């Protein structure tokens, strides 16, 4: 059995668990819902964990870090952002912080393209019409939307997506 311990604040996909089990003894909050802050503090006090894998909904503050004890070496978040982690407290305790900066790039770009097409073709209105029993005989001007053929589309933004 590995001598290092990790606490995971939520259920994660099995391949992630399998990878972590190669190095760590694993404990986790067995839910798809966010762990309550007081439950996380109690869990961190109950055992001395070397690593904490958290989610963007978990507040990793002074109370959590103090409860974890001096052997905690890393807080890794399964998110792009890390504003939910008190970086100063981690720095003061020599705890490394890691995030997953590219984890959602493709899915956000795909969702953006989907929403663009749905808006142009008025898909949500069509879905509502079907649900409300308004769908009937074809009408030449009903829910036509905007054709994108021959149009130029520009995406303005910063970073990997825009």
DSSP file (Angstrom, degrees, kcal/mol; ACC not computed):
  #  RESIDUE AA STRUCTURE BP1 BP2  ACC     N-H-->O    O-->H-N    N-H-->O    O-->H-N    TCO  KAPPA ALPHA  PHI   PSI    X-CA   Y-CA   Z-CA
    1    1 A X              0   0    0      0, 0.0    24,-0.1     0, 0.0    22,-0.0   0.000 360.0 360.0 360.0 136.3    0.0    0.0    0.0
    2    2 A X        -     0   0    0     19,-0.2    22,-0.1    22,-0.2    21,-0.1  -0.238 360.0-143.3 -61.0 149.7    1.4    3.5   -0.9
    3    3 A X  S    S+     0   0    0     20,-0.2     2,-0.3    21,-0.1    -1,-0.1   0.564  77.4  82.8 -92.1  -8.5    2.6    5.6    2.0
    4    4 A X  E     -a   24   0A   0     19,-0.6    21,-3.2    45,-0.0     2,-0.4  -0.725  67.0-152.2 -94.8 146.9    1.4    8.8    0.6
    5    5 A X  E     -a   25   0A   0     -2,-0.3    45,-2.2    19,-0.2    46,-1.7  -0.947  10.2-171.4-124.0 140.4   -2.3    9.9    1.1
    6    6 A X  E     -ab  26  51A   0     19,-2.6    21,-2.1    -2,-0.4     2,-0.5  -0.980  11.2-151.4-127.2 142.0   -4.6   12.1   -1.0
    7    7 A X  E     -ab  27  52A   0     44,-2.0    46,-3.0    -2,-0.4     2,-0.5  -0.959  10.0-160.3-111.2 130.5   -8.0   13.4   -0.2
    8    8 A X  E     -ab  28  53A   0     19,-2.4    21,-2.3    -2,-0.5    46,-0.2  -0.943   9.4-151.4-113.0 128.7  -10.4   14.0   -3.1
    9    9 A X  S    S+     0   0    0     44,-2.3    26,-0.4    -2,-0.5     2,-0.3   0.393  74.5  14.2 -84.5   4.2  -13.3   16.4   -2.5
   10   10 A X  S    S-     0   0    0     43,-0.2    22,-0.2    24,-0.1     2,-0.2  -0.978  92.9 -76.6-163.5 163.7  -15.7   14.8   -5.0
   11   11 A X        -     0   0    0     20,-2.1     2,-0.3    -2,-0.3    -2,-0.1  -0.507  50.8-172.7 -65.0 138.5  -16.2   11.8   -7.2
   12   12 A X        -     0   0    0     -2,-0.2     5,-0.1     1,-0.1    -4,-0.0  -0.874  36.0 -71.3-128.0 165.3  -13.9   11.9  -10.2
   13   13 A X    >>  -     0   0    0     -2,-0.3     4,-1.4     1,-0.1     3,-1.2  -0.229  46.7-116.1 -57.9 144.7  -13.7    9.7  -13.3
   14   14 A X  H 3> S+     0   0    0      1,-0.3     4,-2.9     2,-0.2     5,-0.2   0.818 111.2  61.9 -55.3 -38.7  -12.3    6.2  -12.7
   15   15 A X  H 3> S+     0   0    0      1,-0.2     4,-2.0     2,-0.2    -1,-0.3   0.875 104.8  50.4 -58.3 -32.9   -9.2    6.6  -14.9
   16   16 A X  H <> S+     0   0    0     -3,-1.2     4,-2.4     2,-0.2    -1,-0.2   0.908 110.5  48.4 -67.8 -42.1   -8.1    9.5  -12.5
   17   17 A X  H  X S+     0   0    0     -4,-1.4     4,-2.5     2,-0.2    -2,-0.2   0.935 110.7  51.6 -61.1 -46.7   -8.7    7.3   -9.5
   18   18 A X  H  X S+     0   0    0     -4,-2.9     4,-0.7     1,-0.2    -2,-0.2   0.900 110.8  47.9 -59.5 -42.3   -6.7    4.5  -11.1
   19   19 A X  H >< S+     0   0    0     -4,-2.0     3,-0.9    -5,-0.2     4,-0.4   0.922 112.8  47.8 -64.7 -44.7   -3.8    6.8  -11.8
   20   20 A X  H >X S+     0   0    0     -4,-2.4     4,-3.3     1,-0.2     3,-1.7   0.858 102.4  63.6 -65.3 -34.7   -3.7    8.2   -8.3
   21   21 A X  H 3< S+     0   0    0     -4,-2.5   -19,-0.2     1,-0.3    -1,-0.2   0.718  90.4  68.2 -64.0 -20.1   -3.9    4.8   -6.7
   22   22 A X  T << S+     0   0    0     -3,-0.9    -1,-0.3    -4,-0.7    -2,-0.2   0.790 121.4  14.3 -66.3 -26.0   -0.5    4.0   -8.3
   23   23 A X  T <4 S+     0   0    0     -3,-1.7   -19,-0.6    -4,-0.4     2,-0.3   0.675 123.1  49.5-119.6 -30.0    1.0    6.6   -5.9
   24   24 A X  E  <  -a    4   0A   0     -4,-3.3     2,-0.5    -5,-0.1   -19,-0.2  -0.821  66.6-125.8-122.8 151.8   -1.5    7.4   -3.2
   25   25 A X  E     -a    5   0A   0    -21,-3.2   -19,-2.6    -2,-0.3     2,-0.4  -0.839  47.4-141.5 -81.1 132.1   -3.8    5.9   -0.7
   26   26 A X  E     +a    6   0A   0     -2,-0.5     2,-0.3   -21,-0.2   -19,-0.2  -0.852  30.6 171.1-112.5 134.4   -7.1    7.6   -1.6
   27   27 A X  E     +a    7   0A   0    -21,-2.1   -19,-2.4    -2,-0.4     2,-0.3  -0.964  18.0 175.2-125.0 148.8   -9.9    8.9    0.5
   28   28 A X  E     -a    8   0A   0     -2,-0.3     2,-0.8   -21,-0.2   -19,-0.2  -0.995  41.6-104.5-152.4 159.0  -12.7   10.9   -1.0
   29   29 A X        -     0   0    0    -21,-2.3     2,-2.1    -2,-0.3     6,-0.1  -0.776  41.0-139.1 -80.5 113.2  -16.0   12.6   -0.4
   30   30 A X        +     0   0    0     -2,-0.8     2,-0.3   -20,-0.1    -1,-0.1  -0.448  64.2  89.2 -84.3  71.5  -18.3   10.1   -2.1
   31   31 A X  S    S-     0   0    0     -2,-2.1   -20,-2.1     2,-0.1    -2,-0.1  -0.988  70.2-136.2-157.4 156.3  -20.7   12.5   -3.8
   32   32 A X  S    S+     0   0    0     -2,-0.3     2,-0.2   -22,-0.2     3,-0.1   0.542  88.3  84.7 -87.6 -10.6  -21.2   14.4   -7.0
   33   33 A X  S    S-     0   0    0      1,-0.1   -22,-0.1    -3,-0.0    -2,-0.1  -0.518  96.7 -85.0 -89.1 159.2  -22.2   17.5   -4.9
   34   34 A X        -     0   0    0     -2,-0.2     2,-0.3     1,-0.1    -1,-0.1  -0.331  45.6-111.8 -63.0 141.2  -19.7   19.9   -3.4
   35   35 A X        -     0   0    0    -26,-0.4    -1,-0.1    -4,-0.1     2,-0.1  -0.580  33.9-113.0 -72.4 131.5  -18.3   18.9    0.0
   36   36 A X     >  -     0   0    0     -2,-0.3     4,-2.1     1,-0.1     3,-0.4  -0.406  24.6-120.8 -62.7 143.9  -19.5   21.2    2.8
   37   37 A X  H  > S+     0   0    0      1,-0.2     4,-2.4     2,-0.2     5,-0.2   0.886 111.7  51.1 -56.3 -43.7  -16.6   23.3    4.2
   38   38 A X  H  > S+     0   0    0      1,-0.2     4,-2.1     2,-0.2    -1,-0.2   0.852 108.8  51.8 -65.8 -33.0  -16.9   21.9    7.7
   39   39 A X  H  > S+     0   0    0     -3,-0.4     4,-2.4     2,-0.2    -1,-0.2   0.893 109.6  50.1 -68.5 -39.4  -16.9   18.3    6.4
   40   40 A X  H  X S+     0   0    0     -4,-2.1     4,-2.4     2,-0.2    -2,-0.2   0.920 109.9  50.0 -63.9 -43.6  -13.7   19.1    4.5
   41   41 A X  H  X S+     0   0    0     -4,-2.4     4,-1.7     1,-0.2    -2,-0.2   0.930 112.1  47.9 -60.4 -45.8  -12.0   20.6    7.6
   42   42 A X  H  X S+     0   0    0     -4,-2.1     4,-2.0     1,-0.2    -1,-0.2   0.903 111.2  50.9 -62.0 -41.6  -13.0   17.5    9.6
   43   43 A X  H  X S+     0   0    0     -4,-2.4     4,-1.1     1,-0.2    -1,-0.2   0.902 109.2  50.4 -63.3 -40.6  -11.6   15.2    6.9
   44   44 A X  H  < S+     0   0    0     -4,-2.4     5,-0.3     1,-0.2    -1,-0.2   0.823 113.2  46.4 -68.8 -30.3   -8.3   17.0    6.8
   45   45 A X  H  < S+     0   0    0     -4,-1.7    -1,-0.2    -5,-0.2    -2,-0.2   0.814 103.4  64.1 -76.7 -31.4   -8.0   16.8   10.6
   46   46 A X  H  < S+     0   0    0     -4,-2.0     2,-0.3    -5,-0.2    -2,-0.2   0.837 115.8  14.2 -66.2 -35.2   -8.9   13.1   10.7
   47   47 A X  S  < S-     0   0    0     -4,-1.1     2,-1.0   -42,-0.0    -1,-0.1  -0.932  80.0-112.1-136.4 158.6   -5.9   11.9    8.7
   48   48 A X        -     0   0    0     -2,-0.3     2,-0.3    23,-0.0   -43,-0.2  -0.815  40.4-166.2 -95.8 101.9   -2.6   13.5    7.7
   49   49 A X        -     0   0    0     -2,-1.0   -43,-0.2    -5,-0.3     3,-0.1  -0.643  22.7-159.1 -92.2 144.1   -2.9   13.9    3.9
   50   50 A X  S    S+     0   0    0    -45,-2.2    23,-2.9    -2,-0.3    24,-1.1   0.701  80.7  25.2 -87.5 -24.5    0.1   14.6    1.6
   51   51 A X  E     -bc   6  74A   0    -46,-1.7   -44,-2.0    21,-0.2     2,-0.4  -0.982  60.7-155.9-143.5 150.9   -2.1   15.9   -1.2
   52   52 A X  E     -bc   7  75A   0     22,-1.9    24,-3.0    -2,-0.3     2,-0.7  -0.992   4.4-164.2-128.8 122.9   -5.5   17.5   -1.6
   53   53 A X  E     +bc   8  76A   0    -46,-3.0   -44,-2.3    -2,-0.4   -43,-0.2  -0.935  26.2 171.4-106.5 112.9   -7.4   17.3   -4.9
   54   54 A X  E     - c   0  77A   0     22,-2.8    24,-2.7    -2,-0.7     2,-0.2  -0.604  26.8-126.1-118.3 175.6  -10.2   19.8   -4.9
   55   55 A X    >   -     0   0    0     22,-0.2     3,-1.9    -2,-0.2    24,-0.1  -0.727  35.8-100.7-116.9 167.7  -12.8   21.3   -7.2
   56   56 A X  T 3  S+     0   0    0     22,-0.4    23,-0.1     1,-0.3    21,-0.0   0.660 120.0  60.6 -65.8 -14.8  -13.5   24.9   -8.0
   57   57 A X  T 3  S+     0   0    0      2,-0.1     2,-0.5    27,-0.0    -1,-0.3   0.491  86.7  91.9 -88.5  -4.1  -16.5   24.9   -5.7
   58   58 A X  S <  S-     0   0    0     -3,-1.9     2,-0.8   -22,-0.0   -22,-0.1  -0.804  71.2-141.0 -96.1 126.6  -14.3   24.1   -2.7
   59   59 A X        -     0   0    0     -2,-0.5     2,-1.0    26,-0.1    26,-0.2  -0.772  13.8-166.7 -86.5 113.6  -13.0   27.0   -0.6
   60   60 A X  B     +e   85   0B   0     24,-2.8    26,-2.9    -2,-0.8     2,-0.1  -0.821  30.4 150.0-103.2  95.0   -9.4   26.1    0.4
   61   61 A X     >  -     0   0    0     -2,-1.0     4,-2.4    24,-0.2     5,-0.2  -0.376  63.3 -73.6-115.9-170.7   -8.7   28.7    3.0
   62   62 A X  H  > S+     0   0    0      1,-0.2     4,-2.9     2,-0.2     5,-0.3   0.875 127.0  55.7 -55.7 -41.7   -6.6   29.1    6.2
   63   63 A X  H  > S+     0   0    0      1,-0.2     4,-2.0     2,-0.2    -1,-0.2   0.907 110.0  44.6 -62.3 -42.7   -8.9   26.8    8.2
   64   64 A X  H  > S+     0   0    0     -3,-0.2     4,-1.8     2,-0.2    -2,-0.2   0.931 115.1  47.8 -66.9 -45.8   -8.5   23.9    5.7
   65   65 A X  H  X S+     0   0    0     -4,-2.4     4,-1.2     1,-0.2    -2,-0.2   0.910 113.0  47.9 -64.5 -42.7   -4.8   24.3    5.4
   66   66 A X  H  < S+     0   0    0     -4,-2.9     3,-0.3     1,-0.2    -1,-0.2   0.901 111.1  51.4 -63.9 -40.5   -4.3   24.5    9.2
   67   67 A X  H  < S+     0   0    0     -4,-2.0    -1,-0.2    -5,-0.3    -2,-0.2   0.841 103.9  59.9 -64.5 -32.6   -6.5   21.4    9.6
   68   68 A X  H  < S-     0   0    0     -4,-1.8   -19,-0.3    -5,-0.1     3,-0.3   0.847  99.7-145.7 -67.4 -34.5   -4.4   19.5    7.1
   69   69 A X    ><  -     0   0    0     -4,-1.2     3,-1.3    -3,-0.3    -1,-0.1  -0.213  32.7 -56.0  90.3 174.9   -1.2   19.8    9.0
   70   70 A X  T 3  S+     0   0    0      1,-0.3    -1,-0.2    -4,-0.1    -2,-0.0   0.627 121.1  68.2 -72.4 -15.4    2.4   20.3    8.0
   71   71 A X  T 3   +     0   0    0     -3,-0.3     2,-0.4     2,-0.0    -1,-0.3   0.624  69.7 109.7 -82.1 -10.0    2.7   17.2    5.8
   72   72 A X    <   +     0   0    0     -3,-1.3   -21,-0.2     1,-0.2   -22,-0.2  -0.521  37.9 168.1 -66.1 121.8    0.3   18.6    3.1
   73   73 A X        +     0   0    0    -23,-2.9    23,-2.7    -2,-0.4     2,-0.3   0.640  55.0  26.7-111.6 -21.5    2.6   19.4    0.1
   74   74 A X  E     -cd  51  96A   0    -24,-1.1   -22,-1.9    21,-0.2     2,-0.5  -0.997  46.9-163.6-149.5 140.2    0.2   20.1   -2.7
   75   75 A X  E     -cd  52  97A   0     21,-2.7    23,-2.3    -2,-0.3     2,-0.5  -0.988  21.7-173.0-116.7 115.7   -3.3   21.3   -3.4
   76   76 A X  E     -cd  53  98A   0    -24,-3.0   -22,-2.8    -2,-0.5     2,-0.4  -0.930   7.4-155.0-112.3 133.1   -4.4   20.4   -6.9
   77   77 A X  E     -c   54   0A   0     21,-2.9     2,-1.7    -2,-0.5   -22,-0.2  -0.899  17.8-138.8-111.6 137.2   -7.6   21.7   -8.3
   78   78 A X  S    S+     0   0    0    -24,-2.7   -22,-0.4    -2,-0.4     2,-0.3  -0.438  79.6  77.3 -86.9  61.2   -9.6   20.1  -11.1
   79   79 A X  S    S-     0   0    0     -2,-1.7    21,-2.6   -24,-0.1    -2,-0.2  -0.977  82.7-119.8-160.2 163.5  -10.3   23.5  -12.7
   80   80 A X  S    S+     0   0    0     -2,-0.3    -1,-0.1    19,-0.2    21,-0.1   0.932  97.1  58.5 -73.9 -48.9   -8.7   26.2  -14.8
   81   81 A X        -     0   0    0      1,-0.1    19,-0.1    19,-0.1    -2,-0.1  -0.389  55.6-171.8 -82.0 159.0   -9.1   28.8  -12.1
   82   82 A X    >   +     0   0    0     -2,-0.1     3,-1.6    17,-0.1     5,-0.1   0.047  48.7 118.5-137.1  26.6   -7.7   28.8   -8.6
   83   83 A X  T 3  S+     0   0    0      1,-0.3     4,-0.1     3,-0.1    -1,-0.0   0.625  70.8  66.5 -69.5 -11.4   -9.4   31.8   -7.1
   84   84 A X  T 3  S+     0   0    0    -25,-0.1   -24,-2.8     2,-0.1     2,-0.5   0.475  90.4  78.0 -85.0  -2.9  -11.0   29.4   -4.6
   85   85 A X  B <  S-e   60   0B   0     -3,-1.6     2,-1.3   -26,-0.2   -24,-0.2  -0.920  84.2-129.0-110.4 130.1   -7.6   28.6   -3.1
   86   86 A X     >  -     0   0    0    -26,-2.9     4,-2.0    -2,-0.5     5,-0.2  -0.644  26.6-173.9 -77.5  97.8   -5.9   31.0   -0.7
   87   87 A X  H  > S+     0   0    0     -2,-1.3     4,-2.9     1,-0.2    -1,-0.2   0.844  78.6  56.1 -65.8 -35.1   -2.5   31.2   -2.5
   88   88 A X  H  > S+     0   0    0      2,-0.2     4,-2.7     1,-0.2    -1,-0.2   0.925 108.0  47.7 -64.2 -44.1   -0.9   33.3    0.2
   89   89 A X  H  > S+     0   0    0      2,-0.2     4,-1.2     1,-0.2    -2,-0.2   0.922 113.4  48.3 -63.0 -43.0   -1.7   30.7    2.9
   90   90 A X  H ><>S+     0   0    0     -4,-2.0     5,-3.0     1,-0.2     3,-0.5   0.928 111.6  49.6 -62.4 -44.7   -0.4   27.9    0.7
   91   91 A X  H ><5S+     0   0    0     -4,-2.9     3,-1.6     1,-0.2    -2,-0.2   0.913 108.4  53.2 -60.3 -43.5    2.7   29.9    0.0
   92   92 A X  H 3<5S+     0   0    0     -4,-2.7    -1,-0.2     1,-0.3    -2,-0.2   0.749 113.1  44.2 -64.6 -23.3    3.3   30.6    3.7
   93   93 A X  T <<5S-     0   0    0     -4,-1.2    -1,-0.3    -3,-0.5    -2,-0.2   0.246 114.9-115.4-103.2  11.0    3.0   26.8    4.4
   94   94 A X  T < 5 +     0   0    0     -3,-1.6     2,-0.5     1,-0.2    -3,-0.2   0.880  62.9 153.6  56.2  41.2    5.2   25.8    1.4
   95   95 A X      < -     0   0    0     -5,-3.0   -21,-0.2    -8,-0.1    -1,-0.2  -0.895  40.8-133.7-104.2 125.2    2.3   24.1   -0.3
   96   96 A X  E     -d   74   0A   0    -23,-2.7   -21,-2.7    -2,-0.5     2,-0.4  -0.487  16.2-152.0 -73.2 145.1    2.4   23.8   -4.0
   97   97 A X  E     -d   75   0A   0    -23,-0.2     2,-0.4    -2,-0.2   -21,-0.2  -0.982  15.0-178.1-121.3 131.9   -0.8   24.7   -5.9
   98   98 A X  E     -d   76   0A   0    -23,-2.3   -21,-2.9    -2,-0.4     2,-0.2  -0.961   4.0-179.9-130.4 147.2   -1.6   23.2   -9.3
   99   99 A X        -     0   0    0     -2,-0.4     2,-0.5   -23,-0.2   -19,-0.2  -0.714  35.3-112.3-130.7-175.8   -4.5   23.6  -11.7
  100  100 A X    >   +     0   0    0    -21,-2.6     3,-1.5    -2,-0.2     4,-0.3  -0.730  34.3 179.5-121.8  79.5   -5.5   22.2  -15.1
  101  101 A X  T 3  S+     0   0    0     -2,-0.5     3,-0.2     1,-0.3    -1,-0.1   0.734  77.1  34.3 -61.9 -29.0   -5.1   25.2  -17.4
  102  102 A X  T >  S+     0   0    0      1,-0.1     3,-1.0     2,-0.1     4,-0.4   0.322  83.0 109.8-106.6  10.0   -6.2   23.6  -20.7
  103  103 A X  T <  S+     0   0    0     -3,-1.5     4,-0.2     1,-0.3    -1,-0.1   0.783  88.4  28.1 -61.9 -30.9   -8.8   21.2  -19.5
  104  104 A X  T 3> S+     0   0    0     -4,-0.3     4,-2.6    -3,-0.2     5,-0.3   0.346  87.0 104.8-114.7   8.1  -11.9   23.0  -20.9
  105  105 A X  H <> S+     0   0    0     -3,-1.0     4,-2.2     1,-0.2     5,-0.2   0.939  86.8  40.1 -55.9 -53.8  -10.5   24.7  -24.0
  106  106 A X  H  > S+     0   0    0     -4,-0.4     4,-2.7     1,-0.2    -1,-0.2   0.918 116.2  49.5 -64.9 -44.1  -11.9   22.4  -26.6
  107  107 A X  H  > S+     0   0    0     -4,-0.2     4,-2.4     1,-0.2    -1,-0.2   0.875 111.6  48.9 -67.0 -35.6  -15.3   21.9  -24.9
  108  108 A X  H  X S+     0   0    0     -4,-2.6     4,-2.4     2,-0.2    -1,-0.2   0.919 112.3  48.5 -68.2 -42.2  -15.8   25.7  -24.4
  109  109 A X  H  X S+     0   0    0     -4,-2.2     4,-2.1    -5,-0.3    -2,-0.2   0.913 113.2  48.1 -62.3 -42.4  -14.9   26.3  -28.1
  110  110 A X  H  X S+     0   0    0     -4,-2.7     4,-2.4     2,-0.2    -2,-0.2   0.911 111.5  49.3 -65.0 -42.3  -17.3   23.5  -29.2
  111  111 A X  H  X S+     0   0    0     -4,-2.4     4,-2.9     2,-0.2     5,-0.2   0.892 109.1  53.4 -64.1 -38.9  -20.1   24.9  -27.0
  112  112 A X  H  X S+     0   0    0     -4,-2.4     4,-2.2     2,-0.2    -2,-0.2   0.925 110.1  46.8 -61.0 -45.2  -19.5   28.4  -28.4
  113  113 A X  H  X S+     0   0    0     -4,-2.1     4,-2.3     2,-0.2    -2,-0.2   0.904 112.5  51.0 -63.7 -40.8  -19.9   27.0  -31.9
  114  114 A X  H  X S+     0   0    0     -4,-2.4     4,-2.8     1,-0.2    -2,-0.2   0.938 111.0  46.9 -60.9 -48.2  -23.0   25.1  -30.9
  115  115 A X  H  X S+     0   0    0     -4,-2.9     4,-2.4     1,-0.2    -1,-0.2   0.870 110.3  53.9 -64.1 -36.7  -24.6   28.2  -29.3
  116  116 A X  H  X S+     0   0    0     -4,-2.2     4,-2.5    -5,-0.2    -1,-0.2   0.940 112.6  43.0 -61.5 -47.7  -23.8   30.3  -32.4
  117  117 A X  H  X S+     0   0    0     -4,-2.3     4,-2.3     2,-0.2     6,-0.2   0.901 113.4  51.8 -66.7 -41.1  -25.4   27.8  -34.7
  118  118 A X  H  <>S+     0   0    0     -4,-2.8     5,-2.3    -5,-0.2     4,-0.4   0.903 112.9  45.7 -62.2 -40.3  -28.4   27.4  -32.4
  119  119 A X  H ><5S+     0   0    0     -4,-2.4     3,-1.0     3,-0.2    -2,-0.2   0.934 112.5  49.4 -68.7 -46.0  -28.9   31.1  -32.2
  120  120 A X  H 3<5S+     0   0    0     -4,-2.5    26,-3.5     1,-0.2    -2,-0.2   0.877 118.6  39.1 -60.9 -38.0  -28.5   31.7  -36.0
  121  121 A X  T 3<5S-     0   0    0     -4,-2.3    -1,-0.2    24,-0.3    -2,-0.2   0.350 107.5-124.1 -97.1   5.9  -31.0   28.9  -36.8
  122  122 A X  T <>5 +     0   0    0     -3,-1.0     4,-1.7    -4,-0.4     3,-0.2   0.826  51.3 159.6  58.2  36.8  -33.4   29.8  -33.9
  123  123 A X  H  >< +     0   0    0     -5,-2.3     4,-2.5    -6,-0.2     5,-0.2   0.897  65.8  55.1 -58.7 -45.8  -33.2   26.3  -32.5
  124  124 A X  H  > S+     0   0    0     -6,-0.3     4,-2.5     1,-0.2    -1,-0.2   0.902 108.2  50.1 -58.7 -38.2  -34.4   27.1  -29.0
  125  125 A X  H  > S+     0   0    0     -3,-0.2     4,-2.3     2,-0.2    -1,-0.2   0.886 110.3  50.5 -65.9 -37.2  -37.5   28.7  -30.3
  126  126 A X  H  X S+     0   0    0     -4,-1.7     4,-2.1     2,-0.2    -2,-0.2   0.902 109.7  49.7 -65.2 -41.3  -38.2   25.6  -32.5
  127  127 A X  H  X S+     0   0    0     -4,-2.5     4,-2.5     1,-0.2    -2,-0.2   0.925 111.3  49.4 -62.7 -44.6  -37.8   23.3  -29.4
  128  128 A X  H  X S+     0   0    0     -4,-2.5     4,-2.4    -5,-0.2     6,-0.2   0.903 108.3  54.0 -60.6 -41.0  -40.2   25.5  -27.5
  129  129 A X  H  <>S+     0   0    0     -4,-2.3     5,-2.8     1,-0.2     6,-1.0   0.901 109.9  47.0 -61.2 -41.5  -42.7   25.4  -30.3
  130  130 A X  H ><5S+     0   0    0     -4,-2.1     3,-1.3     4,-0.2    -1,-0.2   0.937 113.2  48.4 -64.9 -46.2  -42.6   21.6  -30.3
  131  131 A X  H 3<5S+     0   0    0     -4,-2.5    -2,-0.2     1,-0.3    -1,-0.2   0.849 113.0  48.1 -62.4 -35.1  -43.0   21.4  -26.5
  132  132 A X  T 3<5S-     0   0    0     -4,-2.4    -1,-0.3    -5,-0.2    -2,-0.2   0.341 114.7-113.4 -90.5   6.9  -45.9   23.8  -26.6
  133  133 A X  T < 5S+     0   0    0     -3,-1.3    -3,-0.2    -4,-0.2    -2,-0.1   0.712  82.5 123.0  71.5  20.2  -47.7   22.0  -29.4
  134  134 A X      < +     0   0    0     -5,-2.8     2,-0.3    -6,-0.2    -4,-0.2   0.584  36.8 108.3 -88.9 -11.3  -47.2   24.9  -31.8
  135  135 A X        +     0   0    0     -6,-1.0     2,-0.2    -5,-0.1     3,-0.1  -0.511  44.3 127.2 -70.5 127.0  -45.4   22.9  -34.4
  136  136 A X        -     0   0    0      1,-0.3     3,-0.1    -2,-0.3    -1,-0.1  -0.445  54.2  -3.2-147.7-139.4  -47.7   22.4  -37.4
  137  137 A X  S    S-     0   0    0     -2,-0.2    -1,-0.3     1,-0.1     2,-0.0  -0.315  81.5 -92.6 -66.5 149.9  -47.7   22.9  -41.1
  138  138 A X        -     0   0    0     -3,-0.1     2,-0.4     2,-0.0    -1,-0.1  -0.346  38.9-165.1 -64.0 139.8  -44.7   24.4  -42.7
  139  139 A X    >   -     0   0    0      3,-0.2     3,-1.1    -3,-0.1    -3,-0.0  -0.996  22.8-130.7-127.8 133.8  -44.7   28.2  -43.1
  140  140 A X  T 3  S+     0   0    0     -2,-0.4    -1,-0.1     1,-0.2    -2,-0.0   0.770 104.0  32.0 -59.4 -29.0  -42.2   29.9  -45.4
  141  141 A X  T >  S+     0   0    0      2,-0.1     3,-0.8     3,-0.0     2,-0.5   0.428  88.7 116.0-108.8  -0.1  -41.1   32.6  -42.9
  142  142 A X  T <  S-     0   0    0     -3,-1.1    -3,-0.2     1,-0.2     0, 0.0  -0.592  93.7 -18.4 -81.8 124.2  -41.5   30.7  -39.6
  143  143 A X  T 3  S+     0   0    0     -2,-0.5    -1,-0.2     1,-0.1   -17,-0.1   0.801  84.0 147.5  56.5  35.8  -38.3   30.1  -37.7
  144  144 A X    <   -     0   0    0     -3,-0.8    -2,-0.1     1,-0.1    -1,-0.1   0.902  28.3-177.9 -67.8 -40.1  -36.0   30.7  -40.7
  145  145 A X        -     0   0    0     -4,-0.2     2,-0.5   -23,-0.1   -24,-0.3  -0.309  39.5 -47.0  72.5-161.3  -33.2   32.2  -38.8
  146  146 A X        -     0   0    0    -26,-3.5     2,-0.3   -27,-0.1   -24,-0.0  -0.934  49.7-133.1-113.5 128.5  -30.0   33.5  -40.4
  147  147 A X        -     0   0    0     -2,-0.5    -2,-0.0     1,-0.1    -3,-0.0  -0.624  10.7-163.7 -78.4 138.1  -28.2   31.5  -43.0
  148  148 A X    >   +     0   0    0     -2,-0.3     3,-2.2     2,-0.1    -1,-0.1   0.562  50.4 118.7 -97.9 -11.5  -24.5   31.4  -42.5
  149  149 A X  T 3  S+     0   0    0      1,-0.3     3,-0.1     3,-0.0    -2,-0.1  -0.353  86.8   8.9 -58.1 129.5  -23.5   30.3  -46.0
  150  150 A X  T 3  S+     0   0    0      1,-0.3    -1,-0.3    -2,-0.1     2,-0.2   0.458 103.8 121.6  79.7   1.5  -21.3   32.9  -47.6
  151  151 A X    <   -     0   0    0     -3,-2.2     2,-0.5     2,-0.0    -1,-0.3  -0.582  59.9-128.6 -94.7 158.7  -20.9   34.9  -44.4
  152  152 A X        -     0   0    0     -2,-0.2     2,-0.5    -3,-0.1    -3,-0.0  -0.919  20.7-160.0-106.6 131.4  -17.7   35.7  -42.6
  153  153 A X        -     0   0    0     -2,-0.5     2,-0.4     2,-0.0    -5,-0.0  -0.945   5.1-168.7-114.9 128.0  -17.5   34.9  -39.0
  154  154 A X        -     0   0    0     -2,-0.5     2,-0.6     2,-0.0    -2,-0.0  -0.942   8.2-155.3-114.8 138.7  -15.0   36.6  -36.7
  155  155 A X        -     0   0    0     -2,-0.4     2,-0.5     7,-0.1    -2,-0.0  -0.960  12.1-165.3-113.6 121.3  -14.2   35.4  -33.2
  156  156 A X        +     0   0    0     -2,-0.6     2,-0.3     2,-0.0    -2,-0.0  -0.898  35.8  89.7-109.6 129.7  -12.9   38.1  -31.0
  157  157 A X        -     0   0    0     -2,-0.5     2,-0.3     5,-0.5    -2,-0.1  -0.987  61.0 -91.6 172.3-172.3  -11.3   37.3  -27.7
  158  158 A X  S  > S+     0   0    0     -2,-0.3     4,-0.8     0, 0.0     3,-0.5  -0.880  72.8  19.1-125.3 156.4   -8.1   36.4  -25.8
  159  159 A X  T  4 S-     0   0    0     -2,-0.3    -2,-0.1     1,-0.2     0, 0.0  -0.449 109.4 -31.7  89.3-158.1   -6.5   33.1  -24.9
  160  160 A X  T  4 S+     0   0    0      1,-0.1    -1,-0.2     2,-0.1   -58,-0.0   0.702 133.2  41.7 -75.2 -21.3   -6.9   29.7  -26.4
  161  161 A X  T  4        0   0    0     -3,-0.5    -2,-0.2     1,-0.1    -1,-0.1   0.886 360.0 360.0 -98.9 -45.7  -10.5   30.0  -27.3
  162  162 A X     <        0   0    0     -4,-0.8    -5,-0.5    -6,-0.0    -3,-0.2   0.433 360.0 360.0-100.2 360.0  -11.1   33.4  -28.9
